[in-house]
Amino acid sequence: MQTKRMFPLFFLALLLSVSVFAQESPFRVKYEYQQITTIESVVPGGLGRSRMIATDKAGQLEDTKLENFFSMVGINFGNIKDNDLAITKKIEQMSDNGWDLFQVSSASYGADKSTGIFLTRYLFRRPKQ
């Protein structure tokens, strides 16, 4: 008998909790996002094009030249170091402007074994003002 009385109370409590949590909280943080994309070429002989691309909220494109991974004699570790420095500098600049690095995703593409690109996307966010 007591179980029959408790079921309606349990069901009512469940419905109330679902409706409370389903409403948007006024304390929920809203974010704005910005993405930076790096495209690094692995075309032999330095013939590829490598770039770091950012687009601001106004739609203005910031296109920064990066070095290719390969030179005429093979992998160029100096170029890789220079690219790492440029990317790190951009991440630090974003951080100094209040952006948090939220997510990083990468991919590679190659039509054959001698060509290709490394693509990395850096997604930043910060609370809307």
QUIFEN-V420086 format. One line per field, one symbol per residue. psi: psi as a letter, one per 30 degrees, with the letter a starting at -180 (. if undefined). Layout:
psi=???
This chain:
psi=eeeeeeeeeeeeeeeeeeeeffkkkfgkkklllkkkkkjkkhklggflkklkkkkaffgkkjjkklllekafgakjfeeeeeeeeeeeeeeeeeefggkkjekkklllkkeafflllkkkkjklllkk.
